Amino acid sequence: MLAGLGLRLSQDKTRVVHMSEGFDFLGRSNQWRRKRGTNKWHVYTFIADRPIRSVKTKIRALTHRTSQRDLEYVLTGLNMVMHGWANHFKHEIAKNVFAMLDNFAWWRVIRMLQVRHHWRWTDVRARFTTLTGRWLPISKGDTELRPIAAIPVTRYRYRASRIPNPWTLQPA
């Protein structure tokens, strides 16, 4: 059937693995692991390394240190890239990855602003903290760098009672 569609299995990429060893498929890493605190085993889905590297490359391209792009343009681009990526992967085990990417993007923007405005760290703290020491979001105009760690991760939703069964007869 696959040959009729013009698809072939690659001998280099095709292999049989045990589920405890795990495998990557469509940007996700699937692995059979024991649930913490129990003796039950489940298949967990993580974000693979390649999509993380890819989004970090996009963040780097938008936040080059010597870039003279308007900050509002940079923040809009970062929000679009990061939120689109996070919404795609919000059904995996992703909270720590989201927090790491928020931190990575924040530091890239801060470093870009430090180079652009010749700020020292004390200048950054004076600009982005309140008098009580609370950090403010990086913003320009109405646009601010929105965190993707705030996106709710929804995994393993029970849907069995709502999935239509094509073999049961519908009452007339």
PyMOL commands that set and color helices and strands:
alter all, ss='L'
color gray80, all
select helices_A, chain A and resi 3-5+49-62+71-88+95-117+121-128
alter helices_A, ss='H'
color red, helices_A
select strands_A, chain A and resi 23-25+28-34+41-47+139-140+143-144
alter strands_A, ss='S'
color yellow, strands_A
deselect
rebuild
show_as cartoon
